[in-house]
Amino acid sequence: MDSRRSLLLLSFYTYVLFFFATIAVANNDKSKLQNYMVFVRSASHTTDTGHKSSHSWHSSLLFSVCKESGPSRLIYSFNTVVNGFAARLTKEEVQEMSKHPWFVRAILANERYQLMTTQTPSFLKLSGPHGLWEKTKNMGEGVIIGVVDTGIAPGHPSFDDSGMPPPPAKWKGHCDFNSTICNNKLIGAKSFLKAGAEAKNHTAPVDGVDHGTHTASTAAGAFVGNTSIFGIPMGLASGVAPRAHLAAYRVCTPDGCEPLDVLKGIEEAVKDGCDVISLSVGGFSMPFHSDSIAVGAFAAILKGIFVSTSAGNLGPLTSSLANEAPWLLTVAASSINRRFVSTVQLGNGLRIDGESLYQPKNWTAKKFPVVYLGKNKNDSAGLCINLDKKQVSGKIVVCDRGINGRIEKGQVVHNAGGVGMILVNMEADNYQTVPDRHILPASDVTYSGGKTIKKYIQTRKNPVATFVFRGIVLDDKWSPYVADFSSRGPSLQSPLVLKPDIAGPGVNIFAAVPPLLDHGETRQFGIMSGTSMACPHLSGIAALIKHAHPNWSPAAIKSAIITTAYGKALNGRPITNGSYTPANVFEMGAGHVNPKKALDPGLVYDITPEEYIPFFCGLGYTDDEIETLIQPLPPVKCAEIKAIPQEQLNYPSIGVPLINGTEVIYRTVTNVGKAPASYSALINLPKGVSATVEPDILHFSRVNEKKKFKIIFKWDGNDKDNIFGELKWVSGSHVVRSPIALQLQSPTVA
């Protein structure tokens, strides 16, 4: 889809209307079967009894309420990430279940999650003689990454296992492909699509969407030499952790991902022995206890498994995040410095860079007449929906983005006899251009570049233009910048736990796709953009950290990633958003990921899973809602627990409610660097806010020693907008940086 901003808004509001209409229909039709996740209390005879026993017990519970409970009614039985079962039930049957002592709660699971893509190893300073791989001899060996997505392309060269050792002894999974396809790289592949109506047509873990193959190869693809795309050489391709093992769990189809299938995929990844779970899927904001990803991921961190997720693609709308839970790493998308340059050269000598994957080698650079036929904002000729052959034959045509697809516009120009197309961004698209595989010479230029071209056409009697195809150019000094489509914070569920956490490469990412004959070429690699593509970069980085520090908790790994991020682009200026204005924490998290620094952060803000319980009580969750989240931990009673407000969770970033003009924030850091060591506090805030750190020097005499500190904030009451700053703990080469967001309005929880 092209008119991204308007279509995103339209799809968002359409989705909301559809969602509530669905609820209304469900309420009026109690006899309608719908997908539910039913959480049950443990019984003594079910404890550690294995899958078959739990399946039988859950079947008996279902049958006790639903006398016609055939195999089609029970979708999944869960015994690892949660205790319960997924089933097709009526609202009346759920009401009947609620009367039984074994029942905790049931969640209607009708909302679908959506799918959220060789230069990045170099851009992340992993490859090369001085890169992280060479200096540390760490490519993720022995780490297992579980990719919960659309499946995988078996036999792809990115999943070749040359030189790979067998999987670790802890691996308990299996491969639904035959033994000649699964190997020491791709060690597992399973499919879970029982919750959707199309389940019968999608049973194998083969990727039919490109998405799962792309994300898996980004995280841990093997080295593949001499790659190309549409004739453009791309060099040596690999994932971020090229020696890590991969397991693929197919839970999504082209239509999206059923929450119950996603939850089952997470459970299998946990049971199989994955170290990192990569989830490039997500939905809209919802309470953590009702979000299948949040529920499954909490059980994963209980087992020490790191979970990386996508922030979502509804930017630049504020509070548009998916995957907000604080135990998840929530990844925003940023650009890399590579462009596929197609330069527009006007008759007056002015050159305007754009992008295109179609780079014909026999282009003569002859100048052709150039026309723009648009007369108003929604003119069909300006949008290249309909064109008159008499007006465009033999000419280069300027087309505005919007309504119809970008490549479709080129087809319209071609059919009308045009020789080339200049595609002009809408104002909302800002400076982010898209390299497409056009069918004719073309260039996607920025909105401002398009204005320059249109002005030239309007002021010249016989305007002409041509293209100069420059191929791959590594010159974008504004990179990394935050992609316009990347979802923004603050979080709706816990606004003072700052999200997203981090930014990683997610714009025009080159990675593996299922082999396909395209324009006479067997295509094995493709380019995609999205927070889906940013997420597996961080999954791979987490695998590198896990290899170096196998005993670190998921929270410690996340803290290392957040506190070592950097905030400046290649030009030395602050990282910007798509409008080239400085990005804040709600756009890019703590900044752009720095893998080398993340391996040696000095200090970490650690959180045990049990420490989230007072946080849940502080959010106002009921005991049953908390039990849904923390299974298999014992049930809790908030009345017996000292709740903490969300800003006091021991998180690496710091959200501060300055409603009353003053606030005290408490944190605890753990020394994971050398000892002895002393760290000094530096805090940077704009005028109008003062802060005091107590103590302002932390002395550590041993590794893993913990120290507490507090920050006293005071606000003069003049500013009305959010205020951003940072806290740094400095010791020699270690700089442990926490972004700060002071929110001047009372945070509301959705």
LUMKE-53190 format. One line per 2 residues: number of its first residue (from 1); their letters; for each residue x, y, z of C-alpha. Coordinates in steps of 0.5 Angstrom, whole numbers, plus 500, padded with zeros to 3 digits. Last residue first. Layout:
% residues N
NUM) a) X,Y,Z | ... .
% end
This chain:
% residues 750
750) av) 488,504,558 | 493,506,564 .
748) tp) 493,514,565 | 499,518,567 .
746) sq) 498,524,570 | 501,530,566 .
744) lq) 508,533,567 | 512,527,564 .
742) la) 519,527,566 | 522,523,561 .
740) ip) 529,520,563 | 534,516,559 .
738) sr) 539,512,563 | 546,512,561 .
736) vv) 552,507,564 | 558,510,561 .
734) hs) 564,505,562 | 571,507,559 .
732) gs) 573,510,566 | 567,510,571 .
730) vw) 561,514,569 | 554,513,571 .
728) kl) 550,517,567 | 543,520,568 .
726) eg) 539,523,562 | 534,528,560 .
724) fi) 527,530,557 | 522,534,559 .
722) nd) 514,533,557 | 510,539,555 .
720) kd) 507,544,560 | 514,548,562 .
718) ng) 513,553,568 | 512,549,574 .
716) dw) 519,550,577 | 520,542,577 .
714) kf) 524,538,583 | 527,531,582 .
712) ii) 530,527,587 | 534,522,585 .
710) kf) 535,515,589 | 541,510,590 .
708) kk) 542,503,591 | 548,499,590 .
706) ke) 548,491,588 | 555,487,588 .
704) nv) 555,482,582 | 563,483,582 .
702) rs) 566,486,588 | 568,492,592 .
700) fh) 564,497,588 | 563,504,590 .
698) li) 558,509,588 | 558,516,587 .
696) dp) 553,521,587 | 549,518,593 .
694) ev) 544,521,593 | 543,524,586 .
692) ta) 540,531,586 | 535,533,580 .
690) sv) 533,540,578 | 528,542,573 .
688) gk) 526,549,570 | 532,549,565 .
686) pl) 534,543,561 | 536,536,565 .
684) ni) 543,533,565 | 545,528,570 .
682) la) 552,526,572 | 553,520,577 .
680) sy) 560,518,579 | 562,510,579 .
678) sa) 567,507,583 | 570,500,581 .
676) pa) 574,495,585 | 572,490,581 .
674) kg) 571,489,574 | 564,490,570 .
672) vn) 558,486,572 | 556,491,578 .
670) tv) 549,491,579 | 544,497,580 .
668) tr) 538,499,584 | 534,505,583 .
666) yi) 529,509,587 | 525,516,584 .
664) ve) 523,522,588 | 518,527,586 .
662) tg) 517,534,586 | 513,539,582 .
660) ni) 506,536,584 | 505,533,577 .
658) lp) 512,531,576 | 511,524,574 .
656) vg) 518,521,572 | 520,516,567 .
654) is) 527,513,568 | 530,508,563 .
652) py) 534,502,566 | 528,499,570 .
650) nl) 528,498,577 | 520,499,577 .
648) qe) 519,505,581 | 516,509,576 .
646) qp) 510,504,575 | 508,505,583 .
644) ia) 510,500,588 | 505,495,591 .
642) ki) 506,493,598 | 503,486,598 .
640) ea) 498,482,603 | 492,486,599 .
638) ck) 495,484,593 | 494,477,594 .
636) vp) 498,472,590 | 498,465,586 .
634) pl) 504,461,586 | 509,462,580 .
632) pq) 507,458,574 | 503,462,572 .
630) il) 505,469,573 | 501,473,568 .
628) te) 494,469,569 | 495,469,577 .
626) ie) 496,477,576 | 489,477,573 .
624) dd) 486,473,578 | 489,477,584 .
622) ty) 486,484,580 | 490,488,577 .
620) gl) 491,496,580 | 497,498,576 .
618) gc) 501,498,583 | 499,491,584 .
616) ff) 502,489,577 | 508,493,580 .
614) pi) 508,489,586 | 508,483,582 .
612) ye) 514,485,577 | 519,484,583 .
610) ep) 518,476,582 | 521,476,575 .
608) ti) 527,478,578 | 529,485,575 .
606) dy) 537,488,574 | 539,495,572 .
604) vl) 546,493,570 | 553,496,571 .
602) gp) 559,496,567 | 556,495,560 .
600) dl) 561,490,557 | 557,486,551 .
598) ak) 553,492,550 | 558,496,548 .
596) kp) 560,492,542 | 553,491,540 .
594) nv) 551,499,540 | 544,499,539 .
592) hg) 541,506,537 | 538,511,542 .
590) ag) 535,510,549 | 528,509,546 .
588) me) 528,511,539 | 521,515,538 .
586) fv) 518,516,545 | 526,517,548 .
584) na) 526,523,543 | 528,524,536 .
582) pt) 532,531,534 | 528,534,528 .
580) ys) 530,531,521 | 523,530,519 .
578) gn) 524,523,519 | 526,522,526 .
576) ti) 533,525,528 | 539,522,532 .
574) pr) 543,528,535 | 549,531,530 .
572) gn) 555,527,529 | 554,526,521 .
570) la) 554,519,523 | 548,520,527 .
568) kg) 548,521,535 | 545,518,540 .
566) ya) 548,512,542 | 546,506,546 .
564) tt) 550,503,552 | 544,503,557 .
562) ii) 539,500,553 | 543,494,551 .
560) as) 546,492,558 | 539,493,561 .
558) ki) 536,488,556 | 541,483,558 .
556) aa) 540,484,565 | 533,484,565 .
554) ps) 533,477,561 | 538,474,566 .
552) wn) 545,474,565 | 548,467,567 .
550) ph) 550,465,559 | 555,472,559 .
548) ah) 559,472,552 | 554,467,549 .
546) ki) 548,471,552 | 551,477,549 .
544) la) 552,475,542 | 545,472,542 .
542) ai) 542,478,545 | 545,482,539 .
540) gs) 541,476,534 | 535,478,537 .
538) lh) 536,485,537 | 537,485,529 .
536) pc) 531,480,529 | 527,486,532 .
534) am) 529,491,527 | 526,487,521 .
532) st) 519,487,524 | 520,494,526 .
530) gs) 519,495,518 | 522,495,512 .
528) mi) 524,489,507 | 529,488,501 .
526) gf) 529,481,498 | 534,475,498 .
524) qr) 533,468,494 | 531,471,487 .
522) te) 532,466,482 | 532,471,476 .
520) gh) 528,471,470 | 523,477,472 .
518) dl) 522,474,479 | 523,466,480 .
516) lp) 522,465,487 | 527,462,493 .
514) pv) 524,464,500 | 527,470,502 .
512) aa) 533,472,505 | 536,478,508 .
510) fi) 537,486,505 | 534,491,510 .
508) nv) 531,497,507 | 529,500,514 .
506) gp) 529,496,520 | 536,497,523 .
504) ga) 535,498,531 | 532,503,536 .
502) id) 532,501,543 | 527,501,549 .
500) pk) 520,503,546 | 518,505,551 .
498) lv) 519,508,558 | 516,505,564 .
496) lp) 512,511,566 | 507,510,561 .
494) sq) 505,503,563 | 499,501,559 .
492) ls) 498,506,554 | 506,506,553 .
490) pg) 509,513,551 | 511,512,546 .
488) rs) 511,511,538 | 511,506,533 .
486) sf) 516,506,527 | 513,508,520 .
484) da) 517,515,520 | 523,511,521 .
482) vy) 528,513,526 | 535,516,524 .
480) ps) 541,512,523 | 543,515,519 .
478) wk) 544,522,517 | 550,521,514 .
476) dd) 547,517,508 | 553,516,504 .
474) lv) 554,508,503 | 551,509,495 .
472) ig) 549,502,492 | 547,503,484 .
470) rf) 549,510,481 | 543,510,476 .
468) vf) 543,517,473 | 536,519,470 .
466) ta) 534,524,465 | 530,530,465 .
464) vp) 527,535,460 | 523,542,461 .
462) nk) 520,545,454 | 518,552,456 .
460) rt) 520,552,463 | 517,555,470 .
458) qi) 512,550,471 | 517,544,470 .
456) yk) 522,547,474 | 517,548,480 .
454) ki) 515,541,479 | 522,538,480 .
452) tk) 523,543,486 | 517,541,489 .
450) gg) 519,533,488 | 525,534,492 .
448) sy) 521,537,498 | 517,531,498 .
446) tv) 523,526,497 | 524,523,491 .
444) ds) 522,516,489 | 526,515,482 .
442) ap) 524,511,476 | 527,507,469 .
440) li) 521,502,468 | 518,496,471 .
438) hr) 520,498,478 | 523,494,483 .
436) dp) 522,499,489 | 527,503,493 .
434) vt) 523,507,498 | 524,514,500 .
432) qy) 524,517,507 | 525,524,507 .
430) nd) 518,526,509 | 512,521,508 .
428) ae) 507,526,511 | 509,531,505 .
426) mn) 507,526,500 | 513,523,496 .
424) vl) 514,524,489 | 515,518,484 .
422) im) 519,520,478 | 517,516,472 .
420) gv) 520,513,466 | 519,512,458 .
418) gg) 512,514,458 | 507,510,453 .
416) an) 501,510,457 | 502,503,459 .
414) hv) 509,504,462 | 506,510,466 .
412) vq) 500,506,468 | 505,500,470 .
410) gk) 510,505,474 | 503,507,478 .
408) ei) 502,500,480 | 509,500,482 .
406) rg) 508,505,487 | 501,503,489 .
404) ni) 494,506,488 | 492,511,493 .
402) gr) 498,516,494 | 505,518,492 .
400) dc) 505,523,487 | 507,522,479 .
398) vv) 512,525,475 | 512,523,468 .
396) ik) 518,522,464 | 516,523,456 .
394) gs) 515,518,450 | 508,518,450 .
392) vq) 505,522,456 | 500,527,454 .
390) kk) 497,523,448 | 497,517,452 .
388) dl) 492,520,457 | 494,518,464 .
386) ni) 489,515,469 | 491,513,476 .
384) cl) 498,517,475 | 497,520,482 .
382) ga) 497,527,478 | 493,524,473 .
380) sd) 488,522,478 | 488,529,481 .
378) nk) 487,528,489 | 491,534,491 .
376) nk) 489,539,485 | 492,540,478 .
374) gl) 496,534,477 | 499,533,470 .
372) yv) 507,533,471 | 511,532,465 .
370) vp) 518,531,463 | 521,531,456 .
368) fk) 527,526,455 | 534,527,456 .
366) ka) 538,521,454 | 542,518,460 .
364) tw) 544,512,456 | 541,507,460 .
362) nk) 544,500,458 | 545,498,465 .
360) pq) 538,499,468 | 538,500,475 .
358) yl) 531,498,478 | 532,498,485 .
356) se) 530,505,486 | 532,511,490 .
354) gd) 532,519,490 | 537,524,489 .
352) ir) 536,530,486 | 541,533,481 .
350) lg) 540,541,478 | 543,541,471 .
348) ng) 538,546,468 | 535,540,464 .
346) lq) 534,536,470 | 538,530,473 .
344) vt) 534,525,477 | 538,521,481 .
342) sv) 537,513,482 | 541,511,488 .
340) fr) 540,505,492 | 542,507,499 .
338) rn) 546,505,505 | 547,509,511 .
336) is) 542,505,515 | 535,507,518 .
334) sa) 532,506,524 | 526,501,527 .
332) av) 524,501,534 | 525,495,538 .
330) tl) 521,493,545 | 525,488,549 .
328) lw) 520,485,553 | 519,484,561 .
326) pa) 517,491,561 | 510,490,557 .
324) en) 509,494,551 | 509,490,546 .
322) al) 505,494,541 | 506,502,541 .
320) ss) 501,507,538 | 502,512,544 .
318) tl) 504,518,539 | 502,517,531 .
316) pg) 509,517,527 | 508,511,527 .
314) ln) 503,505,526 | 509,500,525 .
312) ga) 509,496,531 | 514,496,537 .
310) st) 517,489,535 | 519,484,540 .
308) sv) 525,481,543 | 524,476,548 .
306) fi) 530,473,553 | 529,466,556 .
304) gk) 531,465,563 | 526,460,565 .
302) li) 522,465,568 | 523,470,563 .
300) aa) 519,465,558 | 513,465,563 .
298) fa) 513,472,562 | 514,472,555 .
296) gv) 507,467,554 | 503,472,558 .
294) ai) 506,479,554 | 505,475,548 .
292) sd) 498,473,549 | 496,480,551 .
290) sh) 490,480,556 | 494,480,563 .
288) fp) 498,485,560 | 493,490,559 .
286) ms) 492,492,551 | 495,496,546 .
284) fg) 494,494,539 | 497,488,536 .
282) gv) 504,485,535 | 509,480,531 .
280) sl) 516,480,530 | 517,476,535 .
278) si) 524,473,537 | 525,468,542 .
276) vd) 532,468,545 | 535,462,549 .
274) cg) 531,456,546 | 530,450,550 .
272) dk) 524,446,547 | 519,447,552 .
270) va) 520,455,552 | 520,455,544 .
268) ee) 514,450,544 | 510,455,549 .
266) ig) 512,461,545 | 509,458,539 .
264) kl) 503,456,543 | 502,463,545 .
262) vd) 502,465,538 | 497,460,536 .
260) lp) 492,463,541 | 494,470,539 .
258) ec) 492,468,532 | 497,471,527 .
256) gd) 496,475,520 | 492,474,514 .
254) pt) 499,472,510 | 499,466,515 .
252) cv) 502,466,522 | 504,461,528 .
250) ry) 510,458,524 | 515,456,529 .
248) aa) 522,456,527 | 528,454,531 .
246) lh) 535,457,529 | 542,455,532 .
244) ar) 547,461,533 | 553,461,528 .
242) pa) 551,467,524 | 549,472,530 .
240) vg) 547,478,526 | 545,475,520 .
238) sa) 549,474,514 | 550,477,507 .
236) lg) 557,477,503 | 556,482,497 .
234) mp) 550,486,495 | 551,486,487 .
232) ig) 545,489,484 | 542,485,478 .
230) fi) 535,484,481 | 538,483,488 .
228) st) 545,480,489 | 549,475,493 .
226) ng) 556,474,492 | 557,470,499 .
224) vf) 552,467,504 | 554,467,511 .
222) ag) 549,463,515 | 543,467,518 .
220) aa) 542,468,525 | 538,474,527 .
218) ts) 537,477,520 | 536,470,517 .
216) at) 530,468,521 | 527,475,520 .
214) ht) 527,474,512 | 525,467,513 .
212) gh) 519,469,517 | 517,474,513 .
210) dv) 517,471,506 | 510,470,506 .
208) gd) 509,462,504 | 514,460,510 .
206) vp) 514,452,510 | 512,450,517 .
204) at) 507,445,515 | 500,445,516 .
202) hn) 497,451,513 | 490,449,509 .
200) ka) 487,446,515 | 488,452,519 .
198) ea) 485,457,515 | 479,458,520 .
196) ga) 485,460,525 | 486,457,532 .
194) kl) 489,451,529 | 495,454,526 .
192) fs) 501,452,530 | 507,449,525 .
190) ka) 514,447,528 | 521,447,525 .
188) gi) 527,445,529 | 535,445,528 .
186) lk) 536,450,523 | 543,451,523 .
184) nn) 545,444,525 | 541,441,520 .
182) ci) 534,440,518 | 533,439,510 .
180) ts) 536,432,510 | 532,430,516 .
178) nf) 525,431,513 | 521,437,515 .
176) dc) 517,437,522 | 524,438,526 .
174) hg) 524,437,533 | 525,440,540 .
172) kw) 529,438,546 | 535,442,546 .
170) ka) 539,442,552 | 544,438,549 .
168) pp) 546,444,545 | 545,443,538 .
166) pp) 551,440,533 | 557,444,531 .
164) mg) 556,448,525 | 562,448,520 .
162) sd) 557,448,514 | 550,449,517 .
160) df) 546,452,511 | 541,456,513 .
158) sp) 542,462,509 | 543,457,503 .
156) hg) 536,456,503 | 534,449,504 .
154) pa) 528,450,508 | 524,457,507 .
152) ig) 522,458,514 | 515,459,518 .
150) td) 511,465,519 | 513,468,525 .
148) vv) 516,465,532 | 523,465,531 .
146) gi) 527,461,537 | 534,463,537 .
144) iv) 539,458,540 | 545,460,543 .
142) ge) 551,455,542 | 556,460,538 .
140) gm) 553,467,538 | 558,469,533 .
138) nk) 563,471,538 | 571,471,537 .
136) tk) 571,477,541 | 575,481,536 .
134) ew) 573,478,530 | 566,478,531 .
132) lg) 566,485,534 | 569,488,528 .
130) hp) 576,490,527 | 578,486,522 .
128) gs) 571,487,519 | 564,485,521 .
126) lk) 560,487,527 | 561,494,527 .
124) lf) 553,495,527 | 553,498,520 .
122) sp) 558,493,518 | 553,487,520 .
120) tq) 547,491,517 | 550,492,510 .
118) tt) 549,485,508 | 527,486,514 .
116) ml) 511,488,524 | 506,482,522 .
114) qy) 500,483,525 | 496,480,531 .
112) re) 489,478,531 | 484,480,535 .
110) na) 479,474,537 | 482,471,543 .
108) li) 477,472,548 | 480,471,555 .
106) ar) 478,467,560 | 479,467,568 .
104) vf) 481,463,574 | 477,456,573 .
102) wp) 478,450,578 | 473,452,583 .
100) hk) 467,452,578 | 462,457,577 .
98) sm) 466,461,571 | 466,455,567 .
96) eq) 458,456,566 | 459,464,564 .
94) ve) 464,461,559 | 459,456,556 .
92) ek) 454,462,556 | 459,466,552 .
90) tl) 460,460,547 | 466,456,546 .
88) ra) 472,454,542 | 478,452,546 .
86) af) 485,454,548 | 487,451,555 .
84) gn) 490,452,561 | 496,452,566 .
82) vv) 501,458,563 | 508,458,559 .
80) tn) 509,451,561 | 502,446,561 .
78) fs) 498,449,555 | 493,445,552 .
76) yi) 491,447,545 | 485,448,540 .
74) lr) 479,444,544 | 473,445,541 .
72) sp) 475,441,534 | 476,435,538 .
70) gs) 469,434,540 | 466,438,546 .
68) ek) 459,436,545 | 457,436,553 .
66) cv) 461,443,554 | 462,444,561 .
64) sf) 464,438,564 | 467,436,557 .
62) ll) 472,442,557 | 474,440,564 .
60) ss) 475,433,562 | 479,436,556 .
58) hw) 484,440,560 | 485,433,564 .
56) sh) 487,429,558 | 491,435,555 .
54) ss) 495,436,562 | 496,428,562 .
52) kh) 499,428,555 | 503,434,556 .
50) gt) 507,432,562 | 505,430,570 .
48) dt) 509,436,573 | 503,438,577 .
46) th) 497,435,574 | 495,431,580 .
44) sa) 496,436,585 | 491,441,581 .
42) sr) 493,447,578 | 488,453,577 .
40) vf) 485,454,570 | 486,459,565 .
38) vm) 482,459,559 | 484,462,552 .
36) yn) 478,463,548 | 476,463,541 .
34) ql) 469,464,539 | 463,459,538 .
32) ks) 456,464,537 | 451,462,542 .
30) kd) 451,468,546 | 450,472,540 .
28) nn) 448,479,542 | 455,480,546 .
26) av) 459,477,540 | 456,482,536 .
24) ai) 458,488,540 | 465,485,541 .
22) ta) 465,484,533 | 463,492,533 .
20) ff) 468,494,538 | 474,491,534 .
18) fl) 471,493,527 | 471,500,529 .
16) vy) 478,500,532 | 480,496,526 .
14) ty) 477,501,521 | 480,507,526 .
12) fs) 487,504,525 | 486,502,518 .
10) ll) 484,509,516 | 490,512,520 .
8) ll) 495,507,517 | 492,509,510 .
6) sr) 493,516,511 | 500,516,513 .
4) rs) 502,510,508 | 499,513,502 .
2) dm) 503,507,498 | 500,500,500 .
% end
